[in-house]
Amino acid sequence: MRFDILTIFPDFFAGTLDHGVVARARAAGRLEVAIHNLRDYAPGPHHITDDRPFGGGEGMVMKPEPIYAALEALLGRKPGPAAPESRTRVILLSAQGRALAQADARRLAEMERLVLICGRYEGVDERIAAHCVDEEVSIGDFVLSGGELAAALVLDATARLLPGVLGDALSAVNESFSAPDLLDCPHYTRPVEFGGWEVPAVLREGNHAAIAAWRRRQALRKTRELRPDLFGRLTLDRKDREWLEGRETGGSDKL
């Protein structure tokens, strides 16, 4: 899989590419990443990539010409929405975009190529967003100073799902959001006792059915407590409902 990242701060990604999952994916030949300096595509001696907004207002807006020229050079065609069957997607990182979810990361991991555009300042000229990209993506309901951090997160979230990247393929299956709207269960390791806190006995007894049931219940508990918005969307089976009703009426949390 190939990532092309368009940015005015190409040095930003040095650490991201050289450590962790992304570095392992690159070393294994599963992932290719190219960083492109948008200033190289800006006309004129000063390679200007931003200008004042029409209509007045604060800040600066990224000009359309450098982004368009970069996309045209990379794609080998005029920028525009990709055909449905295309395995390439052009993504604008934007606070106005749809929030990235795990399902999106899995969908993007099926692509052969992703082109990520890092916005800056007050954003990118809307003509790029409206006519030259396949989707706008946000990483949350907050504003960053630029799209570089968001691009790094998209890169990591996608790269770790590529076949052969994680040491254990099940690591990408048994985790938060693997089941839609459900957080992961708690995890423990040695020592058994630390600071007066012990690892739950059920995890030390070797009963795999009991462990699976405990993990399911703890995942439900964490989701309800930490992400009630997700919990409200869950489809619960009879055992889930009985256990939750028992907790609400003071019943035991034990298996």
MARGU-564480 format. One line per field, with one value per residue: residue number from 1; residue in three letters; z, x, y of N, C-alpha, C in turn. Coordinates in Angstrom, 2 decimals. Atoms other than C-alpha are relative to their C-alpha. Example, Ala and Ser with C-alpha at 12.3 -4.5 7.8 and 13.67 -1.06 7.14 Angstrom:
BEGIN
nr c(1/2)
rest c(Ala/Ser)
n_c3 c(0.00/-0.06)
n_c1 c(0.89/-0.82)
n_c2 c(-1.19/-1.19)
ca_c3 c(7.80/7.14)
ca_c1 c(12.30/13.67)
ca_c2 c(-4.50/-1.06)
c_c3 c(0.00/0.73)
c_c1 c(0.90/-0.77)
c_c2 c(1.20/1.09)
//
This chain:
BEGIN
nr c(1/2/3/4/5/6/7/8/9/10/11/12/13/14/15/16/17/18/19/20/21/22/23/24/25/26/27/28/29/30/31/32/33/34/35/36/37/38/39/40/41/42/43/44/45/46/47/48/49/50/51/52/53/54/55/56/57/58/59/60/61/62/63/64/65/66/67/68/69/70/71/72/73/74/75/76/77/78/79/80/81/82/83/84/85/86/87/88/89/90/91/92/93/94/95/96/97/98/99/100/101/102/103/104/105/106/107/108/109/110/111/112/113/114/115/116/117/118/119/120/121/122/123/124/125/126/127/128/129/130/131/132/133/134/135/136/137/138/139/140/141/142/143/144/145/146/147/148/149/150/151/152/153/154/155/156/157/158/159/160/161/162/163/164/165/166/167/168/169/170/171/172/173/174/175/176/177/178/179/180/181/182/183/184/185/186/187/188/189/190/191/192/193/194/195/196/197/198/199/200/201/202/203/204/205/206/207/208/209/210/211/212/213/214/215/216/217/218/219/220/221/222/223/224/225/226/227/228/229/230/231/232/233/234/235/236/237/238/239/240/241/242/243/244/245/246/247/248/249/250/251/252/253/254/255)
rest c(Met/Arg/Phe/Asp/Ile/Leu/Thr/Ile/Phe/Pro/Asp/Phe/Phe/Ala/Gly/Thr/Leu/Asp/His/Gly/Val/Val/Ala/Arg/Ala/Arg/Ala/Ala/Gly/Arg/Leu/Glu/Val/Ala/Ile/His/Asn/Leu/Arg/Asp/Tyr/Ala/Pro/Gly/Pro/His/His/Ile/Thr/Asp/Asp/Arg/Pro/Phe/Gly/Gly/Gly/Glu/Gly/Met/Val/Met/Lys/Pro/Glu/Pro/Ile/Tyr/Ala/Ala/Leu/Glu/Ala/Leu/Leu/Gly/Arg/Lys/Pro/Gly/Pro/Ala/Ala/Pro/Glu/Ser/Arg/Thr/Arg/Val/Ile/Leu/Leu/Ser/Ala/Gln/Gly/Arg/Ala/Leu/Ala/Gln/Ala/Asp/Ala/Arg/Arg/Leu/Ala/Glu/Met/Glu/Arg/Leu/Val/Leu/Ile/Cys/Gly/Arg/Tyr/Glu/Gly/Val/Asp/Glu/Arg/Ile/Ala/Ala/His/Cys/Val/Asp/Glu/Glu/Val/Ser/Ile/Gly/Asp/Phe/Val/Leu/Ser/Gly/Gly/Glu/Leu/Ala/Ala/Ala/Leu/Val/Leu/Asp/Ala/Thr/Ala/Arg/Leu/Leu/Pro/Gly/Val/Leu/Gly/Asp/Ala/Leu/Ser/Ala/Val/Asn/Glu/Ser/Phe/Ser/Ala/Pro/Asp/Leu/Leu/Asp/Cys/Pro/His/Tyr/Thr/Arg/Pro/Val/Glu/Phe/Gly/Gly/Trp/Glu/Val/Pro/Ala/Val/Leu/Arg/Glu/Gly/Asn/His/Ala/Ala/Ile/Ala/Ala/Trp/Arg/Arg/Arg/Gln/Ala/Leu/Arg/Lys/Thr/Arg/Glu/Leu/Arg/Pro/Asp/Leu/Phe/Gly/Arg/Leu/Thr/Leu/Asp/Arg/Lys/Asp/Arg/Glu/Trp/Leu/Glu/Gly/Arg/Glu/Thr/Gly/Gly/Ser/Asp/Lys/Leu)
n_c3 c(0.00/0.10/-0.47/0.43/-0.93/0.49/-1.18/0.09/-1.02/0.23/-1.07/-1.12/-0.01/-0.17/-1.12/0.25/0.96/-0.42/-1.24/-0.22/1.01/1.34/0.38/0.27/1.25/1.09/0.08/0.52/1.38/0.06/0.04/0.59/-0.35/0.66/-0.50/1.08/-0.45/0.87/0.52/1.26/1.07/-0.01/1.02/-0.42/-0.68/-1.45/-0.25/-0.98/-0.04/-0.70/0.33/-0.84/0.45/0.60/-0.93/-1.26/-1.10/-0.57/0.48/1.40/0.62/0.92/1.39/0.71/1.06/-0.35/-0.30/1.28/0.78/-0.63/0.28/1.43/0.22/-0.67/0.53/1.45/0.62/-0.65/-1.27/-0.07/-0.69/0.62/0.41/-1.10/-0.04/-0.21/-1.26/-0.47/-0.60/-0.38/-1.25/-0.60/-1.45/-0.21/-1.16/0.49/0.55/-0.81/-0.99/0.33/-0.89/0.30/1.25/1.09/0.10/0.66/1.42/0.66/0.08/1.19/1.17/0.41/-0.12/-0.62/0.10/-1.11/0.11/-1.33/0.00/-0.96/-0.16/-0.13/0.81/1.41/0.93/0.10/1.33/-0.13/-0.74/0.73/1.34/0.25/-0.97/-0.13/-1.28/-1.04/-1.21/-1.25/-1.04/-1.21/-0.04/-0.51/1.08/-0.07/0.76/1.34/0.25/-0.09/-1.08/0.44/1.02/-0.68/-0.66/1.06/0.44/-1.00/-0.14/1.19/0.20/-0.94/0.45/1.19/-0.30/-0.33/-0.68/-1.44/-0.32/-0.16/0.81/-0.84/-0.71/0.70/-0.05/-1.38/-0.54/0.03/1.26/0.91/0.04/0.10/-1.16/-1.27/-0.40/-0.38/-1.42/-0.69/0.16/-1.12/0.18/-1.25/-1.06/-0.40/-0.96/0.14/-0.73/-0.72/0.97/0.57/1.26/-0.28/-0.11/1.16/1.06/-0.41/-0.28/1.19/0.53/1.15/0.15/-1.04/0.36/1.10/-0.56/-0.82/0.89/0.63/-0.98/-0.33/1.15/-0.11/-1.12/0.36/1.04/-0.62/-0.89/0.65/1.27/0.05/1.35/0.70/-0.67/0.42/1.33/-0.02/0.02/-1.11/-0.03/-1.26/-1.10/-0.28/-0.70/-1.34/-0.83/-0.26/-0.93/-1.31/-0.55/-0.35/-1.20/-1.09/0.14/-0.01/1.23/0.20/0.97)
n_c1 c(0.85/-0.79/0.52/-0.61/0.45/-0.28/-0.14/-1.00/-0.99/-0.37/-0.83/0.87/0.28/-1.21/0.15/1.14/-0.35/-1.18/0.23/1.23/0.68/-0.23/-1.38/-0.04/0.71/-0.88/-1.14/0.48/0.45/1.46/0.45/-0.89/0.46/-0.72/0.38/-0.15/0.05/0.90/-0.68/-0.64/1.00/0.53/-0.66/-0.66/-1.30/0.14/0.73/1.04/1.06/1.18/0.37/1.10/1.31/0.99/1.06/-0.56/-0.07/-1.30/-0.78/-0.35/0.59/-0.92/0.37/0.33/-0.93/-1.02/0.60/0.47/-1.17/-0.58/0.88/-0.08/-1.28/-0.01/1.03/-0.14/1.27/0.58/0.61/1.45/0.41/-0.42/1.05/0.35/-0.85/-1.39/-0.63/-0.69/0.87/-0.60/0.66/-0.36/0.13/0.74/0.90/1.38/0.20/0.66/-0.93/-0.56/0.34/-0.76/0.51/-0.63/-1.39/0.02/0.33/-1.15/-1.08/0.24/-0.44/-1.40/-0.69/0.70/-0.65/0.49/-0.29/-0.02/0.39/-0.64/0.60/1.45/0.47/-0.37/0.99/1.12/0.05/-0.71/0.88/1.24/-0.17/-1.26/-0.28/1.04/0.66/-0.63/-0.08/-0.38/-0.33/0.76/0.68/-0.89/-0.75/-1.46/-0.64/-0.25/0.44/-1.09/0.29/1.12/-0.51/-0.79/0.92/0.60/-1.06/-0.21/1.21/0.16/-1.17/-0.01/0.97/-0.49/-0.38/-1.38/-0.67/-0.01/-0.59/1.10/1.10/1.19/-0.09/0.86/1.36/0.49/-0.36/1.12/0.67/0.04/1.45/0.47/0.50/-0.39/-1.38/-0.72/0.05/-1.27/-1.06/-0.93/-1.18/-0.71/0.23/1.39/0.38/-0.78/0.54/1.20/1.04/-0.25/0.61/1.21/-0.26/0.50/-1.01/-1.12/0.49/-0.09/1.31/0.10/1.38/0.22/-0.79/0.69/1.20/-0.46/-0.47/1.17/0.71/-0.81/0.07/1.29/-0.08/-0.81/0.68/1.11/-0.51/-0.88/0.55/1.44/0.50/-0.16/0.79/1.39/0.16/-0.32/1.04/-0.30/0.73/0.71/-0.95/-0.48/1.03/0.17/-1.13/0.10/1.12/-0.45/-0.87/0.79/0.79/-0.89/-0.43/-1.44/-0.75/-0.80/0.50)
n_c2 c(-1.19/-1.23/-1.28/-1.25/-1.02/-1.35/-0.85/-1.06/0.31/1.40/0.56/0.39/1.42/0.80/0.92/0.89/1.05/0.75/0.73/0.73/0.81/-0.53/0.36/1.44/0.25/-0.44/0.92/1.28/-0.18/-0.06/-1.38/-0.99/-1.34/-1.09/-1.31/-0.98/-1.39/-0.76/-1.20/0.35/-0.12/-1.36/-0.82/-1.23/0.17/0.15/1.25/-0.33/1.01/-0.50/-1.38/-0.51/0.50/-0.90/-0.36/-0.45/0.96/0.26/1.13/0.21/1.19/0.66/-0.25/1.23/0.39/0.99/1.30/0.55/0.42/1.19/1.14/0.33/0.68/1.30/0.88/0.15/-0.39/-1.16/0.38/0.11/1.22/1.24/0.93/0.90/1.19/-0.39/0.39/-1.20/-0.99/-1.28/-0.38/-1.29/-0.04/-1.24/-0.02/0.12/1.33/1.03/0.55/1.30/1.10/1.22/0.55/-0.74/0.46/1.32/-0.23/-0.62/0.99/0.82/-0.74/0.15/-1.27/-1.11/-1.30/-0.80/-1.43/-0.62/-1.40/-0.91/-1.32/0.07/1.11/0.10/-0.58/0.95/0.63/1.28/0.91/0.29/0.57/0.70/1.06/1.02/-0.15/-0.80/0.80/-0.65/0.97/-0.30/-1.29/-1.02/-0.63/0.04/-1.07/0.49/1.36/0.96/0.96/0.84/0.92/1.01/0.92/0.81/0.91/1.05/0.80/0.82/0.88/1.13/0.99/0.69/1.38/0.27/-1.10/0.29/1.29/0.94/-0.52/-0.18/-1.27/-0.96/0.51/-0.10/-1.30/-0.93/-0.30/1.14/0.14/-1.38/-0.73/0.64/-0.19/1.20/0.36/-0.27/0.98/0.07/0.84/0.22/0.99/0.24/-1.05/-1.22/-1.13/0.41/0.36/1.32/0.39/0.78/1.44/0.73/-0.01/0.85/1.35/0.83/0.37/-0.91/-0.46/-1.00/-1.19/-0.68/-0.64/-1.13/-1.06/-0.61/-0.81/-1.17/-0.89/-0.67/-0.94/-1.15/-0.76/-0.74/-1.03/-0.96/-0.46/0.28/-0.22/1.27/1.03/-0.12/0.57/1.43/1.03/0.88/1.26/0.25/0.11/-1.35/-0.76/0.56/-0.40/-1.42/-0.21/0.46/-1.04/-1.17/0.30/0.40/1.38/0.26/-0.18/1.21/0.98)
ca_c3 c(0.00/-0.78/1.04/-0.57/1.93/0.75/3.32/3.72/6.63/5.24/8.15/10.51/9.57/10.25/13.67/12.60/9.77/11.73/14.75/15.71/13.47/10.51/10.52/10.71/7.87/5.71/6.57/5.69/2.30/3.20/3.17/1.05/2.19/0.15/1.61/-0.87/-0.13/-1.49/-1.89/-4.71/-6.68/-5.90/-8.78/-8.53/-6.93/-3.38/-3.69/-1.83/-0.72/1.11/0.67/2.38/2.29/-0.05/1.90/4.67/7.97/10.04/9.01/5.67/3.27/1.40/-2.32/-4.77/-7.41/-5.53/-4.31/-7.75/-9.41/-6.87/-7.31/-11.09/-10.98/-8.55/-10.10/-13.73/-14.51/-13.72/-10.05/-9.37/-7.60/-8.27/-10.09/-7.74/-8.69/-8.10/-5.40/-4.89/-2.59/-2.18/1.35/2.74/6.48/7.68/10.84/8.66/7.62/8.83/12.01/11.32/12.83/12.99/10.18/8.01/8.83/7.77/4.54/3.75/4.46/1.48/-0.86/-2.84/-2.50/-0.28/-0.99/2.14/1.93/5.09/5.49/7.37/8.56/8.13/5.76/2.09/-0.76/-1.02/-4.73/-3.78/-1.23/-3.57/-6.80/-6.26/-3.32/-2.62/1.02/3.90/7.14/10.68/13.71/16.21/17.15/17.79/15.74/15.12/13.79/10.75/9.14/9.72/13.08/11.62/8.63/10.94/12.84/9.63/8.52/11.77/12.08/8.54/8.42/11.47/9.70/6.69/6.50/8.21/9.97/13.53/15.21/16.04/13.47/16.22/17.79/15.16/15.77/19.55/20.36/20.84/18.00/16.41/17.37/16.33/19.22/21.85/23.72/24.56/27.87/30.57/30.21/32.89/32.99/35.66/38.58/40.02/42.84/42.45/44.88/46.72/43.53/42.25/38.79/38.73/39.73/36.66/34.40/36.35/36.47/32.86/32.23/28.69/28.57/31.87/30.68/27.46/29.41/31.87/29.05/27.32/30.52/31.31/27.77/28.23/31.59/30.23/27.20/29.35/31.80/29.40/26.14/26.82/23.29/21.91/24.50/23.40/19.92/21.03/20.24/23.45/23.69/26.52/28.65/28.30/29.41/32.35/33.59/33.22/34.97/37.78/38.24/38.28/41.03/43.13/41.80/41.82/39.21/39.56/36.98)
ca_c1 c(0.00/1.21/0.61/1.31/1.16/0.94/2.15/4.04/5.98/7.53/9.98/7.03/6.73/10.32/9.59/6.26/7.84/10.83/9.18/6.59/4.06/4.58/8.35/7.82/5.32/7.76/10.65/8.52/7.62/3.92/3.81/5.36/5.14/6.11/6.07/5.55/6.30/3.43/5.77/7.46/4.21/3.57/4.27/6.49/9.88/8.50/6.43/3.47/0.85/-1.65/-3.50/-6.11/-9.73/-12.24/-14.92/-12.53/-11.98/-9.13/-6.30/-5.13/-6.45/-4.39/-4.38/-5.86/-3.10/-0.32/-2.65/-4.20/-0.77/0.49/-2.56/-2.33/1.34/0.77/-2.39/-1.39/-4.79/-6.91/-7.93/-11.49/-13.51/-12.22/-14.28/-16.14/-13.88/-10.67/-8.27/-6.98/-8.55/-7.69/-8.46/-8.49/-7.79/-10.28/-12.15/-15.29/-14.81/-16.55/-14.98/-12.70/-13.94/-12.38/-14.65/-13.19/-9.65/-10.53/-12.10/-9.07/-6.72/-8.32/-7.09/-3.85/-3.09/-4.14/-3.28/-3.59/-3.81/-2.79/-4.68/-3.32/-4.39/-8.13/-8.35/-8.07/-9.77/-13.21/-12.79/-10.29/-12.67/-15.65/-14.08/-10.72/-10.98/-12.90/-13.63/-12.94/-11.83/-11.65/-10.11/-12.51/-14.63/-11.74/-9.47/-5.76/-3.28/-2.76/-3.60/-0.19/-1.11/-4.37/-2.56/-0.14/-3.07/-4.77/-1.47/-1.00/-4.63/-4.57/-1.04/-1.55/-4.43/-2.37/-1.78/1.41/2.12/1.10/2.95/-0.35/-3.12/-5.74/-4.43/-6.41/-9.50/-9.82/-9.62/-11.81/-14.28/-13.61/-17.20/-19.09/-19.65/-17.96/-14.80/-12.12/-12.08/-9.43/-6.07/-3.59/-0.07/2.46/2.85/-0.35/-0.32/0.82/0.28/-2.34/-4.33/-4.68/-5.34/-8.94/-8.98/-10.99/-8.07/-5.72/-7.85/-7.60/-11.35/-11.54/-15.33/-15.40/-12.66/-14.54/-17.73/-15.83/-14.19/-17.52/-19.09/-16.18/-16.25/-19.95/-19.24/-16.47/-18.52/-21.51/-19.38/-16.93/-18.87/-22.63/-23.12/-21.74/-23.51/-26.89/-26.26/-25.28/-27.42/-27.55/-28.42/-30.43/-27.38/-26.05/-29.36/-29.71/-26.23/-26.74/-30.13/-28.51/-25.85/-28.46/-30.42/-27.35/-26.66/-23.23/-20.65/-19.10/-19.46)
ca_c2 c(0.00/3.52/6.80/10.18/13.02/16.65/19.18/22.45/20.90/17.71/17.35/16.88/13.22/12.12/10.60/9.13/7.15/5.88/4.25/1.67/-0.01/2.32/1.72/-2.05/-1.97/-0.02/-2.34/-5.36/-3.88/-3.68/0.10/2.84/6.46/9.52/13.04/15.88/19.53/21.61/24.58/22.68/22.99/26.66/29.08/32.13/32.73/32.71/29.51/31.01/28.48/30.75/34.03/36.21/35.01/36.61/38.45/39.39/37.69/36.44/34.15/32.83/30.20/27.61/28.40/25.89/25.99/24.15/21.40/20.95/20.80/18.27/16.04/16.23/15.21/12.35/10.96/11.42/12.93/15.96/15.86/14.82/12.13/8.63/6.02/3.64/0.76/2.74/1.54/5.10/7.66/11.36/12.55/16.07/16.25/18.83/19.83/19.86/16.24/13.11/11.75/8.80/5.54/2.09/0.96/3.72/2.62/-0.93/0.36/2.49/-0.42/-2.18/0.54/0.39/4.08/6.98/10.61/12.76/16.55/18.39/21.63/24.64/28.08/28.68/25.71/24.85/26.72/25.13/24.41/21.71/20.19/20.38/19.14/17.45/15.02/11.84/12.55/14.91/13.28/14.64/12.94/14.49/17.46/19.82/22.08/21.46/23.98/21.77/18.46/16.85/15.30/14.05/12.54/10.76/9.25/8.09/6.57/4.66/3.53/2.18/0.73/-1.48/-3.23/-4.28/-8.05/-9.15/-5.84/-6.74/-9.59/-11.28/-10.88/-11.21/-8.00/-6.09/-8.22/-8.30/-4.60/-1.56/-0.96/-4.36/-5.05/-1.90/0.54/-1.67/-0.71/-3.24/-5.11/-4.43/-6.17/-7.27/-8.70/-9.75/-9.26/-10.73/-8.17/-4.58/-1.72/-3.74/-4.38/-7.92/-9.31/-10.65/-14.32/-15.38/-14.45/-16.75/-19.88/-21.07/-21.38/-19.94/-19.79/-17.92/-15.57/-14.82/-14.08/-11.86/-9.93/-9.38/-8.08/-5.79/-4.41/-3.65/-2.02/0.19/1.19/2.15/4.14/5.80/6.07/6.13/7.44/4.18/2.05/3.39/1.97/-1.53/-4.56/-6.59/-10.27/-11.83/-12.67/-9.13/-7.65/-10.04/-9.22/-5.48/-5.65/-7.63/-4.94/-2.21/-3.97/-4.68/-8.15/-9.76/-8.87/-12.33/-15.07)
c_c3 c(0.00/0.57/-0.65/0.88/-0.49/1.18/-0.29/1.07/-0.13/1.12/1.19/0.15/0.28/1.13/-0.22/-0.88/0.52/1.26/-0.08/-1.19/-1.42/-0.48/-0.33/-1.32/-1.20/-0.18/-0.61/-1.45/-0.15/-0.25/-0.63/0.30/-0.68/0.51/-1.07/0.56/-0.97/-0.57/-1.33/-1.18/-0.07/-1.02/0.62/0.79/1.50/0.41/1.08/-0.08/0.69/-0.39/0.90/-0.52/-0.68/1.02/1.33/1.06/0.41/-0.73/-1.50/-0.47/-0.96/-1.43/-0.74/-0.98/0.42/0.25/-1.29/-0.81/0.58/-0.28/-1.45/-0.29/0.60/-0.64/-1.49/-0.74/0.68/1.31/-0.06/0.69/-0.77/-0.42/1.14/0.13/0.29/1.37/0.54/0.57/0.36/1.18/0.47/1.50/0.38/1.24/-0.41/-0.50/0.93/0.93/-0.39/1.05/-0.40/-1.29/-1.21/-0.18/-0.71/-1.49/-0.74/-0.14/-1.19/-1.28/-0.36/0.22/0.65/-0.16/1.06/-0.16/1.39/-0.11/1.05/0.07/0.18/-0.85/-1.43/-0.85/-0.31/-1.36/-0.03/0.69/-0.83/-1.28/-0.17/0.97/0.04/1.32/0.91/1.30/1.16/0.99/1.31/-0.06/0.73/-1.17/0.29/-0.79/-1.42/-0.12/0.16/1.10/-0.40/-1.04/0.62/0.69/-1.02/-0.50/0.97/0.10/-1.16/-0.14/0.89/-0.40/-1.25/0.36/0.29/0.77/1.50/0.25/0.14/-0.74/0.83/0.79/-0.63/0.00/1.38/0.63/-0.06/-1.42/-1.02/-0.14/-0.01/1.32/1.34/0.27/0.37/1.49/0.67/-0.25/1.17/-0.40/1.36/0.52/0.35/0.95/-0.18/0.75/0.79/-0.91/-0.66/-1.36/0.32/-0.09/-1.26/-1.11/0.30/0.12/-1.22/-0.59/-1.15/-0.23/1.02/-0.29/-1.09/0.50/0.82/-0.88/-0.69/0.98/0.36/-1.16/0.01/1.11/-0.38/-1.05/0.62/0.84/-0.75/-1.29/-0.07/-1.37/-0.83/0.59/-0.46/-1.37/-0.04/-0.12/1.05/-0.10/1.39/1.19/0.38/0.83/1.41/0.92/0.35/0.97/1.40/0.67/0.48/1.26/1.15/-0.05/-0.07/-1.39/-0.30/-1.02/0.73)
c_c1 c(0.89/-0.78/0.79/-0.57/0.46/-0.03/0.96/1.08/0.44/0.83/-0.83/-0.07/1.21/-0.16/-1.11/0.39/1.09/-0.20/-1.30/-0.53/0.29/1.40/0.10/-0.69/0.85/1.16/-0.41/-0.48/-1.50/-0.51/1.09/-0.59/0.88/-0.55/0.31/-0.17/-0.86/0.66/0.69/-0.95/-0.60/0.75/0.69/1.26/-0.12/-0.81/-1.08/-1.15/-1.27/-0.26/-1.17/-1.34/-0.83/-1.10/0.50/-0.01/1.43/0.73/0.25/-0.62/1.02/-0.50/-0.28/1.08/1.05/-0.58/-0.46/1.17/0.63/-0.85/0.10/1.30/-0.01/-0.97/0.15/-1.28/-0.48/-0.65/-1.52/-0.35/0.39/-1.20/-0.28/0.93/1.47/0.48/0.86/-1.02/0.81/-0.80/0.53/-0.23/-0.57/-0.88/-1.45/-0.31/-0.76/1.03/0.43/-0.40/0.81/-0.46/0.59/1.45/0.07/-0.32/1.20/1.16/-0.17/0.45/1.45/0.78/-0.91/0.84/-0.63/0.45/-0.10/-0.35/0.76/-0.81/-1.52/-0.60/0.48/-1.10/-1.07/-0.09/0.78/-0.90/-1.19/0.24/1.20/0.30/-1.17/-0.75/0.80/-0.08/0.46/0.40/-0.72/-0.58/0.85/0.83/1.50/0.58/0.33/-0.37/1.08/-0.23/-1.11/0.46/0.82/-0.89/-0.69/1.01/0.17/-1.21/-0.20/1.12/-0.05/-0.99/0.45/0.46/1.50/0.72/0.08/0.56/-1.04/-1.20/-1.25/0.04/-0.91/-1.46/-0.59/0.47/-1.22/-0.46/0.08/-1.44/-0.55/-0.52/0.36/1.47/0.64/-0.17/1.32/1.01/0.97/1.21/0.69/0.56/-1.48/-0.47/0.94/-0.70/-1.25/-1.15/0.37/-0.66/-1.26/0.25/-0.41/1.04/1.16/-0.39/-0.08/-1.32/-0.32/-1.41/-0.31/0.75/-0.70/-1.23/0.38/0.42/-1.16/-0.70/0.80/0.03/-1.32/0.03/0.78/-0.70/-1.13/0.51/0.77/-0.57/-1.49/-0.61/0.11/-0.91/-1.45/-0.26/0.24/-1.25/0.37/-0.80/-0.61/0.95/0.57/-1.02/-0.20/1.12/-0.08/-1.14/0.39/0.90/-0.81/-0.83/0.85/0.45/1.51/0.61/0.84/-0.65/-0.63)
c_c2 c(1.25/1.19/1.12/1.09/1.37/0.96/1.13/-0.19/-1.46/-0.62/-0.47/-1.51/-0.89/-1.02/-1.01/-1.18/-0.93/-0.84/-0.80/-0.76/0.48/-0.37/-1.49/-0.33/0.41/-0.98/-1.33/0.10/0.03/1.42/0.87/1.37/1.03/1.33/1.04/1.42/0.81/1.26/-0.29/0.16/1.40/0.86/1.22/-0.25/-0.26/-1.23/0.19/-1.00/0.50/1.44/0.39/-0.50/1.08/0.26/0.49/-1.08/-0.28/-1.13/0.00/-1.31/-0.61/0.11/-1.32/-0.47/-1.03/-1.39/-0.67/-0.53/-1.26/-1.23/-0.43/-0.77/-1.40/-0.99/-0.27/0.31/1.28/-0.43/0.02/-1.30/-1.25/-0.83/-0.97/-1.20/0.32/-0.45/1.14/0.96/1.24/0.54/1.34/-0.09/1.35/-0.12/-0.13/-1.41/-0.93/-0.62/-1.41/-1.02/-1.23/-0.65/0.71/-0.44/-1.35/0.15/0.56/-0.98/-0.94/0.70/-0.35/1.29/1.04/1.25/0.89/1.44/0.62/1.47/0.80/1.28/-0.13/-1.13/0.10/0.64/-1.04/-0.67/-1.31/-1.01/-0.44/-0.81/-0.94/-1.14/-0.99/0.09/0.93/-0.79/0.87/-1.08/0.30/1.39/1.04/0.51/-0.11/1.16/-0.42/-1.47/-1.06/-1.03/-0.95/-1.01/-1.11/-1.03/-0.91/-1.03/-1.15/-0.92/-0.95/-1.02/-1.22/-1.09/-0.75/-1.41/-0.13/1.08/-0.24/-1.39/-1.09/0.58/0.25/1.30/1.05/-0.44/0.19/1.29/0.91/0.25/-1.12/-0.46/1.43/0.53/-0.63/0.25/-1.33/-0.26/0.40/-1.11/0.09/-0.84/-0.15/1.33/-0.14/1.09/1.19/1.12/-0.34/-0.38/-1.32/-0.17/-0.82/-1.50/-0.75/-0.08/-0.95/-1.46/-0.90/-0.46/0.96/0.51/1.09/1.28/0.78/0.74/1.22/1.16/0.71/0.94/1.26/1.00/0.78/1.05/1.25/0.87/0.83/1.16/1.10/0.59/-0.33/0.23/-1.26/-1.07/0.03/-0.59/-1.51/-0.87/-1.04/-1.30/-0.21/-0.06/1.36/0.77/-0.51/0.43/1.48/0.31/-0.44/1.01/1.20/-0.20/-0.50/-1.43/-0.12/0.23/-1.24/-0.92/-1.18)
//
